[in-house]
Amino acid sequence: MTDKDLFRVMRDKLFTAAVGDVLDVLGYRHQFLPQPIKPLLPDTKLAGRAMPVLEADYLEGEGHGPLSDQPFGLMFAALDDLKEDEIYIATGSSLEYALWGGLMSTRALHLKAVGAILDGYIRDTAEIRNLGFPAFSRGAFAQDQGVRGKVLDYRIPISIEGVRIEDGDLIFADDEGVLIIPKAVEQQAISDALQKVRTENDVAKAIRAGMSTQEAFATFGVM
């Protein structure tokens, strides 16, 4: 199926718990980003391709490198490079300022990106809510990045608490977590997760009909 078909199936028929369980079985047992990274809007479900962004603390006027006099570093270049169905995912900085805001959301929507995931804070939350742009973060904080941090690079591998994210990786996120699905097993993971959801529906019917949980697990192999 095409990526658009894949993303639609994920949003309509799956949830992160099911896909995460399947990845555990496949041997990928550390694929969820830290639990505090949550959606701004409840009931947000996000599926797309990763566009990784590397941030760093960088005080204005105190550097000697090529980005020292460039406000926000490569942030504008990274934002403008977003493609349709991609997710801007950033990490590397401290928690001293916001990494995403309303104007960035406006630009991302124009480029048909599907969301942003920040290992840090966002700001302009009312504007982002009004736009309906899917943003996941550690919370909201108004302090600006401009004089405190910069984007150093983008479309390079990044790591968030031991979870590696590469350019183009499949990302699935909902109220219960943000999941990075490795390219090597993405097709099998989604196929197995769809089967798992179908089986869980059968288990639920059996339990409602009076089957014990022990018998259900022995019969269906899921719980």
Residue frames as a rotation matrix with the C-alpha (Angstrom) as fourth column:
MET 1
0.574 0.819 0.000 0.00
0.819 -0.574 0.000 0.00
0.000 0.000 -1.000 0.00
THR 2
0.073 -0.514 0.855 1.06
0.332 -0.796 -0.507 3.62
0.940 0.321 0.112 -0.41
ASP 3
-0.868 -0.424 -0.258 2.19
0.393 -0.271 -0.879 5.67
0.302 -0.864 0.402 2.57
LYS 4
-0.646 0.686 0.334 -1.12
-0.703 -0.705 0.089 7.54
0.296 -0.178 0.938 2.55
ASP 5
0.291 0.733 -0.615 -3.00
-0.354 0.679 0.643 4.24
0.889 0.031 0.457 2.70
LEU 6
-0.246 -0.496 -0.833 -0.70
0.593 0.602 -0.534 3.05
0.766 -0.626 0.146 5.47
PHE 7
-0.975 -0.154 0.160 -1.17
-0.011 -0.688 -0.726 6.19
0.221 -0.709 0.669 7.57
ARG 8
-0.260 0.956 0.137 -4.95
-0.822 -0.294 0.487 6.05
0.506 0.013 0.862 7.14
VAL 9
0.304 0.326 -0.895 -5.09
0.065 0.930 0.361 2.41
0.950 -0.168 0.261 8.25
MET 10
-0.597 -0.605 -0.526 -2.94
0.578 0.129 -0.805 3.19
0.556 -0.785 0.273 11.28
ARG 11
-0.905 0.266 0.332 -5.10
-0.390 -0.831 -0.397 6.14
0.170 -0.489 0.856 12.34
ASP 12
-0.091 0.989 -0.116 -8.40
-0.852 -0.017 0.523 4.34
0.516 0.147 0.844 11.71
LYS 13
0.627 0.436 -0.645 -7.71
-0.261 0.898 0.353 0.82
0.734 -0.053 0.677 12.97
LEU 14
0.095 -0.706 -0.702 -4.70
0.666 0.569 -0.482 0.80
0.740 -0.422 0.524 15.30
PHE 15
0.920 0.020 0.392 -3.45
-0.267 -0.699 0.664 2.28
0.287 -0.715 -0.637 18.56
THR 16
0.154 -0.987 0.053 0.08
-0.812 -0.157 -0.562 2.51
0.562 0.044 -0.826 19.94
ALA 17
0.061 -0.126 0.990 -0.39
-0.835 0.537 0.119 -0.19
-0.547 -0.834 -0.072 22.57
ALA 18
0.850 0.328 0.413 -1.15
-0.079 0.854 -0.515 -2.81
-0.521 0.405 0.751 19.91
VAL 19
0.793 -0.601 -0.097 1.80
-0.129 -0.010 -0.992 -1.87
0.595 0.799 -0.086 17.72
GLY 20
0.088 -0.777 0.623 4.11
-0.947 -0.259 -0.189 -1.61
0.309 -0.573 -0.759 20.73
ASP 21
0.407 0.136 0.903 3.13
-0.566 0.813 0.132 -5.12
-0.717 -0.565 0.408 21.85
VAL 22
0.987 -0.023 0.159 3.95
0.140 0.609 -0.781 -6.47
-0.079 0.793 0.605 18.40
LEU 23
0.489 -0.863 0.123 7.34
-0.483 -0.386 -0.786 -4.73
0.726 0.325 -0.605 18.38
ASP 24
0.168 -0.382 0.909 8.08
-0.936 0.228 0.269 -6.38
-0.311 -0.895 -0.319 21.75
VAL 25
0.709 0.182 0.682 7.46
-0.070 0.980 -0.188 -9.79
-0.702 0.085 0.707 20.16
LEU 26
0.919 -0.359 0.161 9.67
0.207 0.094 -0.974 -8.87
0.335 0.929 0.161 17.19
GLY 27
0.260 -0.869 -0.421 12.52
0.963 0.263 0.052 -8.02
0.066 -0.419 0.905 19.59
TYR 28
-0.486 -0.339 0.805 12.26
0.337 -0.923 -0.186 -4.21
0.807 0.181 0.563 19.46
ARG 29
0.163 0.572 -0.804 11.54
0.895 0.257 0.364 -3.50
0.415 -0.779 -0.470 23.12
HIS 30
-0.173 -0.209 -0.963 12.58
0.651 -0.757 0.047 0.13
-0.739 -0.619 0.267 23.52
GLN 31
-0.612 0.012 0.791 10.67
0.755 -0.287 0.589 2.06
0.234 0.958 0.167 20.86
PHE 32
0.577 0.817 0.019 8.40
0.753 -0.540 0.375 4.36
0.317 -0.202 -0.927 22.88
LEU 33
-0.295 -0.579 0.760 9.59
0.126 -0.812 -0.570 7.90
0.947 -0.073 0.313 23.52
PRO 34
-0.964 -0.152 -0.217 9.49
0.225 -0.037 -0.974 9.13
0.140 -0.988 0.070 27.16
GLN 35
-0.315 0.928 -0.197 6.03
0.946 0.323 0.010 9.06
0.073 -0.184 -0.980 28.72
PRO 36
-0.201 0.289 -0.936 5.86
0.450 -0.821 -0.351 12.83
-0.870 -0.492 0.035 29.44
ILE 37
-0.943 -0.100 -0.318 5.71
-0.223 -0.521 0.824 13.60
-0.248 0.848 0.469 25.69
LYS 38
-0.366 0.916 0.162 1.97
0.622 0.371 -0.689 14.10
-0.692 -0.151 -0.706 25.20
PRO 39
-0.378 0.298 0.877 -0.39
0.816 -0.341 0.467 15.64
0.438 0.892 -0.114 22.62
LEU 40
-0.991 0.102 0.088 -1.52
-0.126 -0.933 -0.336 19.23
0.048 -0.344 0.938 23.07
LEU 41
-0.196 0.978 -0.075 -5.05
-0.961 -0.177 0.211 18.18
0.193 0.113 0.975 22.07
PRO 42
-0.410 0.106 0.906 -6.54
-0.431 0.853 -0.295 15.02
-0.804 -0.511 -0.304 23.64
ASP 43
0.457 0.592 0.664 -7.56
0.168 0.676 -0.718 12.23
-0.873 0.440 0.210 21.27
THR 44
0.439 -0.415 -0.797 -4.87
-0.867 -0.430 -0.253 13.21
-0.237 0.802 -0.548 18.76
LYS 45
0.533 -0.329 0.780 -3.62
0.279 0.938 0.205 10.34
-0.799 0.108 0.592 16.64
LEU 46
0.510 -0.501 -0.699 -0.59
-0.754 -0.651 -0.083 10.91
-0.414 0.570 -0.710 14.42
ALA 47
0.451 -0.431 0.781 1.05
0.461 0.862 0.210 8.76
-0.764 0.265 0.588 11.74
GLY 48
0.963 -0.173 -0.207 3.80
-0.269 -0.573 -0.775 9.88
0.015 0.801 -0.598 9.37
ARG 49
0.532 -0.846 -0.044 7.47
0.682 0.459 -0.569 9.86
0.502 0.272 0.821 8.46
ALA 50
0.581 -0.372 -0.724 10.17
0.604 -0.399 0.690 11.32
-0.546 -0.838 -0.007 10.72
MET 51
0.498 -0.578 0.646 12.12
0.307 -0.579 -0.755 14.44
0.811 0.575 -0.111 9.82
PRO 52
0.495 -0.300 -0.815 14.68
0.869 0.160 0.468 14.48
-0.010 -0.940 0.340 12.68
VAL 53
0.545 -0.273 0.793 16.05
-0.006 -0.947 -0.321 17.80
0.838 0.170 -0.518 13.97
LEU 54
0.066 -0.636 -0.769 19.04
0.932 0.315 -0.181 18.29
0.357 -0.704 0.614 16.28
GLU 55
0.784 0.258 0.565 18.81
0.031 -0.925 0.379 21.16
0.620 -0.280 -0.733 18.78
ALA 56
-0.102 -0.774 -0.625 21.35
0.893 0.206 -0.401 22.57
0.439 -0.599 0.670 21.25
ASP 57
0.758 0.183 -0.626 21.64
0.514 -0.758 0.401 25.28
-0.401 -0.626 -0.669 23.88
TYR 58
-0.209 -0.789 0.578 23.57
0.960 -0.278 -0.032 28.17
0.186 0.548 0.815 22.33
LEU 59
0.264 0.324 -0.909 23.65
0.659 -0.749 -0.075 31.59
-0.705 -0.579 -0.411 23.98
GLU 60
0.804 0.139 0.578 23.38
0.555 -0.523 -0.647 34.51
0.212 0.841 -0.497 21.59
GLY 61
0.792 -0.496 0.357 26.60
-0.391 -0.860 -0.327 36.44
0.469 0.120 -0.875 21.05
GLU 62
0.479 -0.614 0.627 28.84
-0.720 0.133 0.681 33.97
-0.502 -0.778 -0.379 22.86
GLY 63
0.605 -0.233 0.761 29.99
0.361 0.932 -0.002 31.69
-0.710 0.276 0.648 20.03
HIS 64
-0.137 -0.736 -0.663 32.59
-0.556 -0.497 0.667 31.71
-0.820 0.460 -0.341 17.28
GLY 65
-0.568 -0.061 0.821 31.18
0.426 0.832 0.356 29.06
-0.704 0.552 -0.446 14.92
PRO 66
-0.954 0.137 0.268 29.33
0.214 -0.316 0.924 29.53
0.211 0.939 0.273 11.64
LEU 67
-0.081 0.996 -0.025 25.94
0.669 0.073 0.739 29.57
0.739 0.043 -0.673 13.40
SER 68
-0.551 -0.211 -0.807 26.90
0.826 -0.275 -0.492 31.96
-0.118 -0.938 0.326 16.20
ASP 69
-0.843 0.213 -0.495 25.31
-0.168 -0.977 -0.133 35.01
-0.512 -0.029 0.859 14.59
GLN 70
-0.732 0.616 -0.290 22.41
-0.229 0.178 0.957 33.14
0.641 0.767 0.011 12.99
PRO 71
-0.452 0.616 0.645 19.23
-0.867 -0.134 -0.480 33.41
-0.210 -0.776 0.595 15.11
PHE 72
0.539 0.719 0.439 17.69
-0.674 0.680 -0.287 29.99
-0.505 -0.141 0.852 15.70
GLY 73
-0.433 -0.776 0.458 20.54
-0.264 0.595 0.759 28.36
-0.862 0.208 -0.463 13.75
LEU 74
-0.976 0.018 -0.216 19.20
-0.201 0.300 0.932 26.12
0.081 0.954 -0.289 10.97
MET 75
-0.583 0.797 0.157 15.64
0.217 0.339 -0.916 26.04
-0.783 -0.500 -0.370 12.34
PHE 76
0.169 0.689 -0.705 14.09
-0.589 -0.502 -0.633 27.94
-0.790 0.522 0.321 9.42
ALA 77
-0.413 -0.387 -0.825 15.92
-0.897 0.329 0.295 25.78
0.157 0.861 -0.483 6.88
ALA 78
-0.990 0.072 0.120 14.76
0.033 0.955 -0.296 22.63
-0.136 -0.289 -0.948 8.68
LEU 79
-0.266 0.960 -0.087 11.17
0.036 -0.080 -0.996 23.86
-0.963 -0.268 -0.013 8.83
ASP 80
0.168 0.318 -0.933 11.13
-0.839 -0.451 -0.305 24.84
-0.518 0.834 0.191 5.15
ASP 81
-0.676 -0.506 -0.536 12.48
-0.714 0.630 0.306 21.39
0.183 0.589 -0.787 4.22
LEU 82
-0.498 0.570 0.653 9.44
-0.244 0.631 -0.737 19.59
-0.832 -0.526 -0.175 5.65
LYS 83
-0.904 0.206 -0.374 7.64
-0.317 0.261 0.912 17.41
0.286 0.943 -0.171 3.12
GLU 84
0.045 0.999 -0.017 4.07
-0.854 0.047 0.518 16.19
0.518 -0.009 0.855 2.85
ASP 85
0.790 0.440 -0.427 3.14
-0.153 0.815 0.558 13.60
0.594 -0.376 0.711 5.53
GLU 86
-0.218 -0.907 -0.359 6.34
0.395 0.255 -0.883 14.23
0.892 -0.334 0.303 7.51
ILE 87
0.873 0.387 -0.298 6.67
0.397 -0.208 0.894 14.87
0.284 -0.899 -0.335 11.22
TYR 88
0.146 -0.793 0.592 9.15
-0.351 -0.601 -0.718 17.42
0.925 -0.103 -0.366 12.59
ILE 89
0.898 0.113 -0.425 10.78
0.312 0.518 0.796 15.66
0.310 -0.848 0.430 15.55
ALA 90
0.264 -0.781 0.566 13.38
-0.254 -0.622 -0.741 17.55
0.931 0.052 -0.362 17.60
THR 91
0.919 -0.089 -0.384 15.67
0.391 0.336 0.857 16.86
0.053 -0.938 0.343 20.55
GLY 92
0.136 -0.987 0.084 19.04
0.772 0.053 -0.634 17.84
0.621 0.151 0.769 22.00
SER 93
-0.255 -0.208 0.944 18.36
-0.187 -0.948 -0.259 20.99
0.949 -0.242 0.203 24.01
SER 94
-0.976 0.025 -0.217 17.71
0.218 0.111 -0.969 21.65
0.000 -0.993 -0.114 27.67
LEU 95
-0.090 0.996 -0.017 14.21
0.951 0.091 0.296 22.40
0.296 0.010 -0.955 28.99
GLU 96
-0.533 -0.235 -0.813 14.87
0.584 -0.797 -0.152 26.13
-0.612 -0.556 0.562 29.21
TYR 97
-0.553 0.324 -0.767 12.79
-0.591 -0.802 0.088 27.28
-0.587 0.502 0.635 26.23
ALA 98
0.457 0.819 0.347 10.17
-0.189 0.470 -0.862 26.27
-0.869 0.329 0.370 23.68
LEU 99
-0.636 -0.701 0.325 11.12
0.084 0.355 0.931 24.41
-0.767 0.619 -0.167 20.51
TRP 100
-0.691 0.496 0.526 7.89
0.681 0.203 0.704 24.95
0.243 0.844 -0.478 18.56
GLY 101
-0.685 0.461 -0.565 5.24
0.072 -0.728 -0.681 27.64
-0.725 -0.507 0.466 18.17
GLY 102
0.251 0.968 -0.004 2.28
0.166 -0.048 -0.985 28.96
-0.953 0.247 -0.173 16.26
LEU 103
0.427 -0.120 -0.896 4.02
-0.796 -0.521 -0.309 30.37
-0.430 0.845 -0.318 13.19
MET 104
-0.727 -0.686 -0.007 5.98
-0.634 0.668 0.389 27.16
-0.262 0.288 -0.921 12.79
SER 105
-0.446 0.658 0.607 2.69
0.298 0.749 -0.592 25.26
-0.844 -0.083 -0.530 12.87
THR 106
0.524 0.654 -0.546 1.26
-0.257 -0.490 -0.833 27.56
-0.812 0.577 -0.089 10.21
ARG 107
-0.048 -0.650 -0.758 4.24
-0.983 -0.104 0.152 26.93
-0.177 0.753 -0.634 7.93
ALA 108
-0.858 -0.295 0.420 4.13
-0.286 0.954 0.084 23.18
-0.425 -0.048 -0.904 8.56
LEU 109
0.011 0.946 0.325 0.44
0.207 0.315 -0.926 23.04
-0.978 0.078 -0.192 7.67
HIS 110
0.516 0.138 -0.846 1.12
-0.677 -0.539 -0.501 24.88
-0.525 0.831 -0.184 4.41
LEU 111
-0.398 -0.783 -0.477 3.77
-0.917 0.360 0.173 22.29
0.036 0.506 -0.862 3.56
LYS 112
0.467 0.740 -0.484 1.27
-0.664 0.655 0.360 19.50
0.584 0.154 0.797 4.37
ALA 113
-0.758 -0.630 -0.170 3.36
-0.269 0.538 -0.799 18.12
0.595 -0.560 -0.577 7.22
VAL 114
0.087 0.881 -0.465 1.22
0.147 0.450 0.881 16.07
0.985 -0.145 -0.090 9.60
GLY 115
0.932 0.302 -0.202 2.62
0.235 -0.074 0.969 17.02
0.278 -0.950 -0.139 12.98
ALA 116
0.059 -0.920 0.388 5.47
-0.481 -0.367 -0.796 17.93
0.875 -0.140 -0.464 15.31
ILE 117
0.829 0.066 -0.555 7.02
0.408 0.608 0.681 15.98
0.382 -0.791 0.477 18.20
LEU 118
0.271 -0.708 0.653 9.25
-0.431 -0.695 -0.575 17.89
0.861 -0.125 -0.493 20.59
ASP 119
0.206 -0.342 -0.917 11.52
0.822 0.569 -0.028 16.48
0.531 -0.748 0.398 23.28
GLY 120
-0.902 -0.373 -0.217 10.87
0.431 -0.797 -0.424 19.77
-0.015 -0.476 0.879 25.05
TYR 121
-0.304 0.809 -0.502 8.23
0.424 -0.357 -0.832 22.47
-0.853 -0.466 -0.234 25.22
ILE 122
-0.368 0.291 0.883 5.91
0.837 -0.311 0.451 24.29
0.406 0.905 -0.129 22.83
ARG 123
-0.674 0.262 -0.690 4.38
0.270 -0.782 -0.562 27.75
-0.687 -0.565 0.456 23.06
ASP 124
-0.696 0.541 -0.473 1.53
-0.717 -0.567 0.406 29.68
-0.049 0.622 0.782 21.37
THR 125
-0.923 0.264 0.280 -0.73
0.209 0.955 -0.211 26.85
-0.323 -0.137 -0.937 22.44
ALA 126
-0.010 0.971 -0.240 -3.99
0.037 -0.239 -0.970 28.71
-0.999 -0.019 -0.033 21.78
GLU 127
0.061 -0.040 -0.997 -2.86
-0.911 -0.410 -0.040 29.42
-0.408 0.911 -0.062 18.21
ILE 128
-0.863 -0.430 -0.264 -1.81
-0.500 0.801 0.329 25.80
0.070 0.416 -0.907 17.66
ARG 129
-0.624 0.723 0.296 -5.16
0.316 0.580 -0.751 24.59
-0.715 -0.375 -0.590 19.02
ASN 130
0.223 0.751 -0.622 -7.03
-0.337 -0.540 -0.772 26.92
-0.915 0.381 0.132 16.69
LEU 131
-0.230 -0.406 -0.884 -4.99
-0.969 0.011 0.248 25.65
-0.091 0.914 -0.396 13.76
GLY 132
0.808 0.525 0.267 -5.73
-0.529 0.846 -0.063 22.05
-0.259 -0.091 0.962 14.72
PHE 133
0.276 -0.794 -0.541 -2.09
-0.644 0.265 -0.717 21.15
0.713 0.547 -0.438 14.17
PRO 134
0.923 0.078 -0.376 -1.03
0.170 0.796 0.581 17.89
0.345 -0.600 0.722 15.92
ALA 135
0.071 -0.916 0.395 1.80
-0.525 -0.371 -0.766 18.73
0.848 -0.153 -0.507 18.34
PHE 136
0.810 0.049 -0.585 3.28
0.400 0.682 0.612 16.40
0.429 -0.730 0.533 20.96
SER 137
-0.017 -0.826 0.563 5.62
-0.246 -0.542 -0.803 17.78
0.969 -0.152 -0.194 23.64
ARG 138
-0.548 -0.260 -0.795 6.62
0.678 0.419 -0.605 17.75
0.490 -0.870 -0.053 27.30
GLY 139
0.113 0.654 -0.748 4.32
0.887 -0.405 -0.221 20.69
-0.448 -0.639 -0.626 27.96
ALA 140
0.565 0.186 0.804 4.01
0.600 -0.762 -0.245 24.42
0.566 0.621 -0.542 27.37
PHE 141
0.177 -0.561 -0.809 6.52
0.741 -0.465 0.485 27.16
-0.648 -0.685 0.333 28.24
ALA 142
0.921 0.384 0.058 6.55
0.329 -0.692 -0.642 30.64
-0.207 0.611 -0.764 26.71
GLN 143
0.356 -0.841 -0.408 10.28
-0.249 -0.506 0.826 31.35
-0.901 -0.192 -0.390 26.98
ASP 144
0.886 0.090 -0.455 11.75
-0.449 -0.080 -0.890 31.84
-0.116 0.993 -0.030 23.49
GLN 145
0.677 -0.650 0.345 14.47
0.642 0.751 0.153 29.80
-0.359 0.118 0.926 21.84
GLY 146
0.899 -0.204 0.387 15.93
0.223 -0.546 -0.807 32.74
0.376 0.813 -0.446 19.87
VAL 147
0.393 -0.782 0.483 18.63
-0.725 -0.587 -0.361 33.87
0.566 -0.208 -0.798 22.31
ARG 148
0.261 -0.189 0.947 19.04
-0.852 0.415 0.318 30.50
-0.453 -0.890 -0.052 24.06
GLY 149
-0.046 -0.221 0.974 19.27
0.076 0.972 0.224 27.72
-0.996 0.084 -0.027 21.49
LYS 150
-0.145 -0.068 -0.987 19.72
-0.934 -0.320 0.159 26.78
-0.326 0.945 -0.017 17.87
VAL 151
0.902 0.269 0.339 19.03
-0.092 0.885 -0.457 23.99
-0.423 0.381 0.822 15.44
LEU 152
-0.014 -0.999 -0.046 22.42
-0.503 -0.033 0.864 22.51
-0.864 0.036 -0.502 14.55
ASP 153
-0.902 -0.264 -0.343 21.34
-0.429 0.440 0.789 20.04
-0.058 0.858 -0.510 11.85
TYR 154
0.103 0.966 0.235 18.41
-0.719 0.236 -0.654 18.12
-0.688 -0.101 0.719 10.41
ARG 155
0.816 0.288 -0.501 17.63
-0.542 0.681 -0.492 14.91
0.199 0.673 0.712 8.55
ILE 156
-0.370 -0.893 -0.257 20.29
-0.577 0.437 -0.690 13.16
0.728 -0.107 -0.677 10.59
PRO 157
0.058 0.382 -0.922 19.87
0.500 0.789 0.358 10.33
0.864 -0.482 -0.146 13.13
ILE 158
-0.262 -0.075 0.962 18.90
-0.721 -0.648 -0.247 11.54
0.642 -0.758 0.116 16.59
SER 159
-0.471 0.110 -0.875 18.27
0.475 0.868 -0.146 9.75
0.743 -0.484 -0.462 19.88
ILE 160
-0.041 0.522 0.852 15.69
-0.708 -0.617 0.344 10.46
0.705 -0.589 0.395 22.57
GLU 161
0.125 -0.020 0.992 16.50
-0.931 0.342 0.125 8.62
-0.342 -0.939 0.024 25.81
GLY 162
-0.530 -0.541 0.653 18.01
-0.337 0.841 0.423 5.73
-0.778 0.004 -0.628 23.87
VAL 163
0.371 0.682 0.630 15.38
0.479 0.441 -0.759 5.54
-0.796 0.583 -0.163 21.12
ARG 164
-0.709 -0.698 -0.103 17.05
0.213 -0.351 0.912 6.10
-0.673 0.624 0.397 17.74
ILE 165
0.525 0.850 -0.044 15.12
0.272 -0.217 -0.938 8.04
-0.807 0.480 -0.345 15.11
GLU 166
-0.638 -0.728 0.250 16.30
0.441 -0.080 0.894 8.17
-0.631 0.681 0.373 11.50
ASP 167
-0.572 0.379 -0.728 15.08
-0.669 -0.729 0.146 10.25
-0.475 0.570 0.670 8.60
GLY 168
-0.374 0.520 -0.768 11.99
-0.745 0.324 0.583 8.58
0.552 0.790 0.267 7.16
ASP 169
-0.983 0.065 -0.172 11.26
0.153 0.807 -0.570 6.30
0.102 -0.586 -0.804 10.11
LEU 170
-0.179 0.984 0.006 7.59
0.237 0.037 0.971 5.51
0.955 0.176 -0.240 10.67
ILE 171
-0.987 -0.066 0.144 6.09
-0.112 -0.352 -0.929 7.32
0.112 -0.934 0.340 13.68
PHE 172
-0.120 0.973 -0.196 2.80
0.351 0.226 0.909 6.48
0.929 0.040 -0.369 15.36
ALA 173
-0.972 -0.235 -0.017 1.49
0.117 -0.419 -0.900 8.54
0.204 -0.877 0.435 18.26
ASP 174
0.059 0.993 0.101 -1.68
0.280 -0.114 0.953 8.83
0.958 -0.028 -0.284 20.33
ASP 175
0.582 0.257 0.771 -2.72
-0.547 -0.578 0.606 9.73
0.601 -0.775 -0.196 23.88
GLU 176
0.978 -0.116 0.173 -0.80
-0.055 0.658 0.751 6.75
-0.200 -0.744 0.637 25.28
GLY 177
0.243 -0.968 0.069 2.61
0.228 0.126 0.966 7.35
-0.943 -0.219 0.251 23.70
VAL 178
0.610 -0.224 -0.760 4.86
-0.765 -0.415 -0.492 8.13
-0.205 0.882 -0.425 20.77
LEU 179
0.520 -0.309 0.796 6.21
0.112 0.949 0.296 5.05
-0.847 -0.065 0.528 19.01
ILE 180
0.043 -0.603 -0.796 9.13
-0.936 -0.303 0.179 4.82
-0.350 0.737 -0.578 16.58
ILE 181
0.747 0.300 0.593 8.70
-0.095 0.931 -0.352 1.87
-0.658 0.206 0.724 14.21
PRO 182
-0.257 -0.962 -0.088 11.98
-0.267 -0.016 0.963 0.75
-0.929 0.272 -0.253 12.59
LYS 183
0.052 0.248 -0.967 11.98
-0.980 -0.176 -0.098 0.62
-0.194 0.953 0.233 8.80
ALA 184
-0.792 -0.510 -0.336 13.26
-0.580 0.799 0.155 -2.96
0.190 0.318 -0.929 8.81
VAL 185
-0.879 0.467 -0.094 10.06
0.473 0.831 -0.293 -4.30
-0.059 -0.302 -0.951 10.39
GLU 186
-0.762 0.606 -0.228 7.43
-0.484 -0.767 -0.421 -1.65
-0.430 -0.211 0.878 9.71
GLN 187
-0.337 0.678 -0.654 5.39
-0.760 0.214 0.614 -3.75
0.556 0.703 0.443 7.26
GLN 188
-0.448 0.135 -0.884 5.40
0.328 0.945 -0.021 -6.81
0.832 -0.299 -0.467 9.49
ALA 189
-0.946 0.052 -0.320 4.67
0.295 -0.272 -0.916 -4.71
-0.134 -0.961 0.242 12.59
ILE 190
-0.605 0.768 -0.209 1.60
-0.766 -0.633 -0.109 -3.07
-0.216 0.095 0.972 11.07
SER 191
-0.216 0.513 -0.831 0.32
-0.529 0.654 0.541 -6.35
0.821 0.556 0.130 9.58
ASP 192
-0.593 -0.066 -0.802 0.78
0.493 0.758 -0.427 -8.19
0.636 -0.649 -0.417 12.89
ALA 193
-0.960 0.240 -0.144 -0.83
-0.026 -0.588 -0.809 -5.32
-0.279 -0.773 0.570 14.83
LEU 194
-0.395 0.858 -0.328 -3.92
-0.884 -0.257 0.391 -5.43
0.251 0.444 0.860 12.62
GLN 195
-0.150 0.292 -0.945 -4.20
-0.035 0.953 0.300 -9.16
0.988 0.077 -0.132 13.28
LYS 196
-0.847 -0.216 -0.486 -3.70
0.458 0.165 -0.873 -8.57
0.269 -0.962 -0.041 17.00
VAL 197
-0.802 0.597 0.023 -6.53
-0.559 -0.736 -0.382 -6.04
-0.211 -0.319 0.924 17.11
ARG 198
-0.101 0.777 -0.622 -8.85
-0.726 0.370 0.580 -8.47
0.680 0.510 0.527 15.30
THR 199
-0.329 -0.091 -0.940 -7.92
0.343 0.916 -0.209 -11.22
0.880 -0.391 -0.270 17.75
GLU 200
-0.987 -0.046 -0.151 -8.43
0.157 -0.363 -0.919 -8.92
-0.012 -0.931 0.365 20.75
ASN 201
-0.460 0.887 -0.046 -11.93
-0.876 -0.445 0.185 -8.16
0.144 0.126 0.982 19.48
ASP 202
0.055 0.433 -0.900 -12.61
-0.251 0.878 0.407 -11.91
0.966 0.203 0.157 19.41
VAL 203
-0.696 -0.369 -0.616 -11.26
0.486 0.390 -0.782 -12.23
0.529 -0.844 -0.091 22.96
ALA 204
-0.908 0.380 0.175 -13.53
-0.411 -0.734 -0.540 -9.45
-0.076 -0.563 0.823 24.16
LYS 205
-0.063 0.922 -0.382 -16.56
-0.827 0.165 0.537 -11.20
0.558 0.350 0.752 22.66
ALA 206
-0.085 -0.024 -0.996 -15.57
0.178 0.983 -0.039 -14.47
0.980 -0.181 -0.080 24.31
ILE 207
-0.917 -0.286 -0.277 -15.09
0.322 -0.121 -0.939 -12.85
0.235 -0.950 0.203 27.71
ARG 208
-0.646 0.748 0.153 -18.43
-0.763 -0.637 -0.105 -11.09
0.019 -0.185 0.983 27.45
ALA 209
0.169 0.706 -0.688 -19.95
-0.611 0.622 0.489 -14.50
0.773 0.338 0.536 26.71
GLY 210
0.870 0.259 0.420 -18.48
-0.491 0.360 0.793 -15.87
0.054 -0.896 0.440 29.96
MET 211
0.597 -0.719 -0.357 -15.04
0.428 0.661 -0.616 -17.26
0.679 0.215 0.702 29.04
SER 212
0.800 -0.391 -0.455 -12.45
0.382 -0.252 0.889 -16.88
-0.463 -0.885 -0.052 31.81
THR 213
0.693 -0.616 -0.373 -9.30
-0.704 -0.690 -0.167 -14.85
-0.155 0.379 -0.912 31.21
GLN 214
-0.205 -0.791 0.576 -7.17
-0.523 0.586 0.619 -17.99
-0.827 -0.174 -0.534 31.67
GLU 215
0.114 0.327 0.938 -9.14
0.554 0.762 -0.333 -19.87
-0.824 0.558 -0.094 29.04
ALA 216
0.953 0.274 -0.129 -9.16
0.070 -0.614 -0.787 -16.86
-0.295 0.741 -0.604 26.73
PHE 217
0.336 -0.905 -0.262 -5.39
-0.856 -0.409 0.315 -16.51
-0.392 0.118 -0.912 26.88
ALA 218
-0.365 -0.448 0.816 -4.89
-0.145 0.894 0.425 -20.23
-0.920 0.037 -0.391 26.32
THR 219
0.358 0.631 0.688 -7.28
0.611 0.399 -0.684 -20.11
-0.706 0.665 -0.243 23.36
PHE 220
0.947 0.180 0.266 -6.26
0.320 -0.608 -0.727 -16.89
0.031 0.773 -0.633 21.65
GLY 221
0.161 -0.986 -0.044 -2.76
0.978 0.166 -0.124 -16.17
0.129 -0.023 0.991 22.95
VAL 222
-0.587 -0.307 0.749 -3.42
0.238 -0.950 -0.202 -12.48
0.774 0.060 0.631 23.66
MET 223
0.236 0.679 -0.696 -4.76
0.956 -0.033 0.292 -10.53
0.175 -0.734 -0.656 26.60
